[in-house]
Amino acid sequence: MTNWITEVEDNNYVSRRASGIIANQMAAESIESVGFRKLHYPRMYAAKLLEVGKEARWEYLEALLSCVLPGDTVIVQYPLWTNSTDFELEFINYLKLVRHAKIVAMVWDIISWVQDNRDRDYTGDASLWMLNKYDLVIAANSKMARRLHDEGGVTTPMIPMRLSDFVYSGPITPKIFKKELYYVATGIDPALIKEYPTDMPINFIGPNSSVGEVPDYIRLLGPMDSVDIPRKLDGGFGLLYYAQNGGYKGMHRYGEYNNPLKLSLYLASGLPVITLSNTAHAEWIKSRGIGLVIEDLANIEAAVDAVSEEDYYKMLENIKPWQRAVSTGFFAKGAAVEAVRYVNLGFKDHLVKQEGKK
């Protein structure tokens, strides 16, 4: 029996800067190193998949997945980034019903929750009900797993990844104690700049063409390739925050549950972090002494002002084991191995306990 991990292929620009594609490719690289084989597929968009028709899509699946044999295990990085429910369902059904494989969803994002924060029934959304087609779900963390079950109607057994990785082996700039922030994003949201409550310097890394003029303490460093960012982060703190009135309406609440790739990037860079108290990683960040936890963005300046130079350098020491872990793909590797233990050997010791609404 063979264990497989899917990997999406996109153009060089997207692969260097789009967080979802970066996470997908880093995970595939890491998981391959523990004995999995890669299932590559070029990214195809919904319009093209609809245009070619069901018969052509079936031929594409046969060409892509015919190497999978009955009894194999396939970790499908989810979503497939095609924006096509029909194709994603055909992909799942082909693996299960034609290739007779065991399938695991490694969930990076729930698109419904990224785009929508309304209080409504999400169980009929494709991005959620399709997860019940899998034999196992690897959720971002235990808090996300419980939301998937309670609000999303996902009853498939789940294990947590706990953190995302940011695979990196390049140079690291020594950190200096300074009271300023870094914020890395695929695109800088003007709403975030509007909500920023202080004149403490903040350095934004990411495309900023829609931002316009800003005060001097807001420094727009522009877009950078992901592998170039860690050596640019020379001190201060990395901010984990999504604007309340940002372009994606669901992101502020979604930030309570997800594994932000920027968190892993900061850790790989050796940079202490700042997060809100309601996020999935707040208690861990606080207990491990690797950053600051605040109740509201309005509290950020007071929290940073309270950090002494001695406190800061202690945080840098505390980060080191986690820096090594995310930089070497520790969490993706661990999740992949735990998935195989469950679907092939029946070990249930890492399953997230599912309680509450059905």
Backbone torsions as a table, in degrees:
resi	resn	phi	psi	omega
1	MET	NA	142.3	-177.9
2	THR	-114.3	143.3	174.2
3	ASN	-104.1	133.4	-174.8
4	TRP	-122.8	153.4	173.0
5	ILE	-134.2	128.0	179.2
6	THR	-75.2	153.6	176.2
7	GLU	-145.7	125.0	178.6
8	VAL	-87.4	142.5	177.8
9	GLU	-111.8	131.6	177.7
10	ASP	-135.2	-179.8	-179.2
11	ASN	-69.9	165.5	-173.4
12	ASN	-60.6	-38.3	-178.3
13	TYR	-62.9	-49.2	-179.4
14	VAL	-64.2	-41.2	-178.0
15	SER	-65.4	-22.1	179.6
16	ARG	-91.8	-18.6	-169.0
17	ARG	-132.0	-19.1	-178.5
18	ALA	-87.8	119.7	-171.2
19	SER	-60.0	-39.7	-178.9
20	GLY	-64.1	-40.5	-179.9
21	ILE	-73.0	-38.9	178.0
22	ILE	-60.2	-48.1	-180.0
23	ALA	-60.7	-42.3	179.7
24	ASN	-59.4	-48.9	-174.9
25	GLN	-72.9	-35.4	176.6
26	MET	-65.5	-41.9	179.6
27	ALA	-63.6	-43.5	179.7
28	ALA	-60.6	-41.8	179.1
29	GLU	-62.4	-44.7	-178.1
30	SER	-66.4	-46.2	-175.1
31	ILE	-69.9	-31.8	174.8
32	GLU	-58.8	-33.2	-175.9
33	SER	-71.5	-10.8	176.9
34	VAL	-109.5	26.6	169.4
35	GLY	103.0	3.5	176.6
36	PHE	-85.5	159.0	171.9
37	ARG	-109.3	146.5	-178.6
38	LYS	-84.3	139.7	168.2
39	LEU	-108.8	96.8	-179.5
40	HIS	-78.8	144.3	168.1
41	TYR	-149.1	138.2	177.5
42	PRO	-72.6	141.2	-179.0
43	ARG	-68.4	124.5	176.5
44	MET	-122.8	139.5	-175.3
45	TYR	-95.7	162.0	-172.8
46	ALA	-54.9	-43.7	-176.9
47	ALA	-60.1	-43.6	179.8
48	LYS	-68.2	-42.0	-180.0
49	LEU	-64.1	-36.6	176.8
50	LEU	-69.3	-40.3	-177.8
51	GLU	-63.0	-41.6	-175.0
52	VAL	-74.8	-24.0	175.6
53	GLY	90.8	165.9	-173.2
54	LYS	-65.4	-39.7	-178.2
55	GLU	-63.6	-43.4	178.7
56	ALA	-67.1	-36.9	177.8
57	ARG	-64.7	-38.3	178.1
58	TRP	-62.9	-42.5	177.3
59	GLU	-63.4	-36.9	177.9
60	TYR	-63.7	-44.3	179.5
61	LEU	-63.7	-39.1	178.0
62	GLU	-63.3	-41.0	179.5
63	ALA	-67.2	-38.3	-176.0
64	LEU	-77.1	-40.8	-166.1
65	LEU	-112.0	3.6	-178.1
66	SER	-66.1	-16.7	177.6
67	CYS	-74.9	-16.5	178.8
68	VAL	-78.5	129.7	-176.5
69	LEU	-110.2	159.3	177.9
70	PRO	-53.9	134.1	-179.2
71	GLY	90.5	-12.1	175.4
72	ASP	-66.6	159.6	175.1
73	THR	-113.5	129.5	179.6
74	VAL	-120.5	120.1	170.0
75	ILE	-89.1	116.0	-179.1
76	VAL	-98.3	115.8	176.8
77	GLN	-72.5	124.5	-164.9
78	TYR	-121.8	131.3	1.6
79	PRO	-76.4	174.2	179.7
80	LEU	-80.1	-6.0	-178.8
81	TRP	63.0	37.8	173.4
82	THR	-106.2	-16.3	-175.3
83	ASN	60.9	25.9	-179.6
84	SER	-124.4	107.2	177.7
85	THR	-62.2	-42.0	-178.7
86	ASP	-57.9	-47.5	-177.2
87	PHE	-68.2	-41.8	-179.2
88	GLU	-62.7	-38.3	177.9
89	LEU	-68.4	-40.2	176.7
90	GLU	-62.8	-38.1	179.2
91	PHE	-61.7	-48.2	-179.8
92	ILE	-63.7	-48.5	-177.2
93	ASN	-64.2	-36.1	178.6
94	TYR	-62.9	-44.7	179.3
95	LEU	-63.1	-42.6	-175.3
96	LYS	-79.7	-46.7	-168.8
97	LEU	-93.4	-26.1	-179.4
98	VAL	-101.6	-47.9	-179.0
99	ARG	-88.1	-13.1	178.5
100	HIS	54.9	45.2	179.2
101	ALA	-97.5	159.9	169.7
102	LYS	-88.7	133.3	-174.0
103	ILE	-123.2	138.9	-178.5
104	VAL	-124.9	132.3	176.2
105	ALA	-95.6	119.2	170.6
106	MET	-94.7	102.1	-167.3
107	VAL	-89.4	117.9	175.8
108	TRP	-93.8	-42.5	-177.6
109	ASP	-147.7	147.1	170.2
110	ILE	-105.8	105.2	-170.7
111	ILE	-60.3	-37.6	179.3
112	SER	-56.6	-42.0	-176.3
113	TRP	-79.6	-24.9	173.7
114	VAL	-66.1	-38.2	-171.4
115	GLN	-96.9	-11.2	-169.5
116	ASP	-146.4	126.4	177.5
117	ASN	-115.6	17.9	179.9
118	ARG	-70.5	154.6	175.5
119	ASP	-85.2	93.5	-176.7
120	ARG	-147.0	175.2	177.9
121	ASP	-82.2	115.5	-178.9
122	TYR	-99.0	-1.3	-170.9
123	THR	-66.5	-20.0	178.0
124	GLY	-89.9	-1.7	179.7
125	ASP	-75.2	136.9	-176.7
126	ALA	-58.4	-36.5	-177.4
127	SER	-65.0	-14.7	178.6
128	LEU	-108.4	-49.1	-176.4
129	TRP	-66.5	-26.4	178.7
130	MET	-64.4	-23.7	178.9
131	LEU	-66.4	-20.8	176.8
132	ASN	-76.8	-1.7	174.6
133	LYS	-83.8	-14.7	-174.2
134	TYR	-90.4	161.2	176.1
135	ASP	-82.8	-23.1	-179.9
136	LEU	-157.7	147.1	174.7
137	VAL	-118.3	128.6	169.5
138	ILE	-94.8	104.8	-179.9
139	ALA	-86.1	162.1	-179.5
140	ALA	-56.4	-46.2	-177.0
141	ASN	-162.6	176.8	-176.0
142	SER	-65.9	-34.7	179.2
143	LYS	-65.9	-42.2	176.8
144	MET	-65.4	-39.2	179.6
145	ALA	-59.9	-42.1	179.9
146	ARG	-66.8	-36.7	176.8
147	ARG	-67.9	-39.8	177.3
148	LEU	-56.8	-40.3	-179.6
149	HIS	-74.6	-51.6	-170.6
150	ASP	-74.1	-41.2	-176.6
151	GLU	-102.5	-25.7	-175.6
152	GLY	-100.4	-7.5	178.9
153	GLY	72.1	21.4	-180.0
154	VAL	-84.1	115.7	-179.2
155	THR	-106.4	-4.0	175.0
156	THR	-60.3	139.6	174.8
157	PRO	-54.8	146.1	-176.1
158	MET	-133.5	145.7	168.7
159	ILE	-123.7	153.8	179.9
160	PRO	-93.2	144.5	169.6
161	MET	-79.5	-30.1	178.9
162	ARG	82.9	-56.3	174.6
163	LEU	-139.0	153.3	166.9
164	SER	-82.8	163.5	175.7
165	ASP	-103.1	159.2	167.2
166	PHE	-133.3	94.3	-173.2
167	VAL	-69.7	123.0	-174.3
168	TYR	-156.4	134.9	178.2
169	SER	-132.1	14.0	-177.5
170	GLY	-84.9	-170.6	-177.6
171	PRO	-69.4	146.9	176.2
172	ILE	-117.8	128.4	178.5
173	THR	-78.9	129.9	176.3
174	PRO	-56.5	137.7	-176.6
175	LYS	-87.1	141.2	175.3
176	ILE	-116.6	152.4	179.5
177	PHE	-76.2	115.0	175.8
178	LYS	-152.5	150.8	-176.0
179	LYS	-97.0	76.8	174.5
180	GLU	-153.1	171.1	-171.2
181	LEU	-124.7	158.4	167.8
182	TYR	-121.2	147.0	175.3
183	TYR	-142.0	121.3	-177.9
184	VAL	-110.0	133.7	-179.5
185	ALA	-151.6	155.8	174.8
186	THR	-63.5	-31.6	174.7
187	GLY	-153.5	135.1	-178.5
188	ILE	-78.1	123.2	-176.8
189	ASP	-87.3	120.7	177.3
190	PRO	-55.5	-30.1	179.1
191	ALA	-63.1	-34.3	178.7
192	LEU	-67.3	-42.2	178.2
193	ILE	-64.1	-37.8	178.8
194	LYS	-65.6	-35.0	-178.5
195	GLU	-82.7	-14.2	-177.8
196	TYR	-63.6	121.6	-163.4
197	PRO	-97.7	8.5	-171.0
198	THR	-142.9	166.7	174.5
199	ASP	-100.8	16.1	171.3
200	MET	-64.6	131.3	-174.9
201	PRO	-56.7	137.3	175.6
202	ILE	-134.8	132.4	-177.2
203	ASN	-105.9	115.4	-179.6
204	PHE	-97.1	127.8	176.2
205	ILE	-113.9	118.5	-179.1
206	GLY	148.3	165.0	178.0
207	PRO	-57.3	136.8	-174.4
208	ASN	-137.0	27.5	-173.8
209	SER	-64.3	-21.8	-177.7
210	SER	-97.2	5.7	-172.3
211	VAL	-83.4	-42.1	-177.4
212	GLY	82.1	-160.6	-178.4
213	GLU	-73.7	143.5	-179.0
214	VAL	-137.6	160.3	176.2
215	PRO	-63.3	163.9	-176.3
216	ASP	-61.7	-30.1	-176.6
217	TYR	-76.2	-10.7	173.3
218	ILE	-99.5	110.5	-174.0
219	ARG	-106.1	117.6	-179.1
220	LEU	-95.7	104.4	-174.9
221	LEU	-87.9	-7.8	176.8
222	GLY	82.8	176.0	-179.1
223	PRO	-72.4	148.5	175.7
224	MET	-140.9	151.0	171.2
225	ASP	-64.3	143.3	-174.4
226	SER	-57.4	-37.8	-177.3
227	VAL	-73.7	-10.5	178.1
228	ASP	-93.0	-13.9	-172.4
229	ILE	-72.0	-44.7	-174.7
230	PRO	-54.2	-36.2	-179.4
231	ARG	-76.6	-8.7	178.0
232	LYS	-88.4	-18.2	-174.5
233	LEU	-86.5	100.1	-167.9
234	ASP	-104.8	4.9	178.8
235	GLY	155.3	-179.5	-175.7
236	GLY	80.2	-143.2	-174.8
237	PHE	-135.0	151.9	172.2
238	GLY	-97.2	128.6	-176.2
239	LEU	-92.7	132.2	173.8
240	LEU	-111.8	107.7	-176.1
241	TYR	-166.1	143.5	173.1
242	TYR	-122.0	136.3	-176.7
243	ALA	-61.3	143.3	179.9
244	GLN	-68.3	-30.9	-177.5
245	ASN	-120.6	41.3	-176.2
246	GLY	-77.9	-179.3	-177.0
247	GLY	-62.9	-39.3	173.0
248	TYR	-94.9	112.3	-170.7
249	LYS	-62.7	-26.3	-176.6
250	GLY	-90.5	-6.0	-169.3
251	MET	-67.3	-34.7	-177.9
252	HIS	-61.3	-47.5	177.6
253	ARG	-72.0	-38.8	179.7
254	TYR	-56.8	-32.4	178.8
255	GLY	-64.2	-13.5	174.3
256	GLU	-73.7	-19.4	-168.1
257	TYR	-120.2	-26.5	-168.7
258	ASN	-82.8	174.5	169.9
259	ASN	-103.2	94.0	-176.6
260	PRO	-64.6	132.2	177.0
261	LEU	-63.0	-29.4	179.1
262	LYS	-64.7	-31.7	175.1
263	LEU	-59.9	-46.7	-179.2
264	SER	-67.8	-36.3	177.0
265	LEU	-63.2	-45.3	178.0
266	TYR	-59.7	-45.4	-179.3
267	LEU	-63.4	-43.5	178.2
268	ALA	-61.7	-27.0	178.9
269	SER	-84.8	-9.9	-177.5
270	GLY	79.7	24.8	-174.0
271	LEU	-103.1	128.2	173.7
272	PRO	-60.8	153.6	-173.0
273	VAL	-120.9	162.4	174.7
274	ILE	-128.4	129.2	180.0
275	THR	-139.9	163.8	175.2
276	LEU	-78.0	155.2	-174.0
277	SER	-69.8	-17.7	-177.3
278	ASN	-92.7	5.7	-178.1
279	THR	-83.1	162.5	-175.9
280	ALA	-64.5	-23.7	-174.7
281	HIS	-107.2	4.4	-174.3
282	ALA	-59.9	-49.8	-176.8
283	GLU	-65.0	-38.5	178.0
284	TRP	-65.0	-44.6	179.2
285	ILE	-60.5	-42.6	-180.0
286	LYS	-67.9	-47.3	-176.0
287	SER	-68.0	-30.8	179.9
288	ARG	-87.8	-7.5	177.7
289	GLY	65.6	41.6	-177.3
290	ILE	-113.8	15.2	179.5
291	GLY	170.0	-163.4	-176.2
292	LEU	-120.0	145.2	176.6
293	VAL	-118.9	125.5	-177.5
294	ILE	-123.0	155.2	-180.0
295	GLU	-79.1	-31.7	-174.2
296	ASP	-152.3	153.0	179.4
297	LEU	-58.9	-27.8	179.3
298	ALA	-63.5	-18.5	-177.7
299	ASN	-90.3	2.3	-167.7
300	ILE	-68.4	-40.7	-177.7
301	GLU	-65.9	-43.2	179.0
302	ALA	-62.6	-39.3	-179.6
303	ALA	-65.0	-43.1	179.1
304	VAL	-68.9	-39.9	179.1
305	ASP	-60.9	-28.2	-177.7
306	ALA	-78.9	-8.2	-178.2
307	VAL	-86.6	123.4	176.6
308	SER	-85.5	166.6	177.5
309	GLU	-61.2	-38.9	177.5
310	GLU	-62.8	-43.5	177.4
311	ASP	-57.8	-43.0	-175.1
312	TYR	-64.5	-45.9	-177.8
313	TYR	-70.5	-24.7	172.5
314	LYS	-67.9	-39.9	175.9
315	MET	-59.1	-41.9	179.9
316	LEU	-59.6	-39.4	177.6
317	GLU	-67.2	-41.0	-177.9
318	ASN	-65.2	-28.4	-177.5
319	ILE	-73.2	-26.3	-167.4
320	LYS	-52.7	-47.3	179.0
321	PRO	-64.4	-33.3	178.8
322	TRP	-74.8	-32.4	174.6
323	GLN	-60.6	-46.3	178.3
324	ARG	-63.0	-39.7	-176.4
325	ALA	-64.0	-55.0	-176.5
326	VAL	-68.7	-29.7	-178.6
327	SER	-70.4	-21.6	-176.4
328	THR	-110.2	10.5	176.7
329	GLY	75.2	25.4	-175.2
330	PHE	-56.3	-43.6	-172.0
331	PHE	-76.4	-37.6	175.6
332	ALA	-66.2	-43.5	178.3
333	LYS	-59.7	-47.6	-178.5
334	GLY	-61.4	-42.9	-179.9
335	ALA	-64.2	-39.7	-179.9
336	ALA	-64.3	-43.1	179.3
337	VAL	-65.8	-41.4	178.2
338	GLU	-64.7	-35.2	178.0
339	ALA	-63.1	-43.9	178.7
340	VAL	-65.0	-39.5	177.7
341	ARG	-58.4	-40.0	-177.9
342	TYR	-74.5	-54.0	-170.9
343	VAL	-73.1	-24.0	-178.1
344	ASN	-105.6	-28.2	-175.5
345	LEU	-117.9	-10.4	175.4
346	GLY	80.4	12.0	177.7
347	PHE	-68.6	129.1	-175.7
348	LYS	-115.8	10.3	-171.9
349	ASP	-67.6	-19.7	-179.7
350	HIS	-107.3	7.2	178.4
351	LEU	-67.4	140.7	175.5
352	VAL	-77.4	129.3	179.9
353	LYS	-68.3	126.1	-177.1
354	GLN	-102.8	116.3	179.7
355	GLU	-132.2	174.1	175.1
356	GLY	89.2	-149.3	-174.4
357	LYS	-63.7	146.3	177.1
358	LYS	-100.0	NA	NA
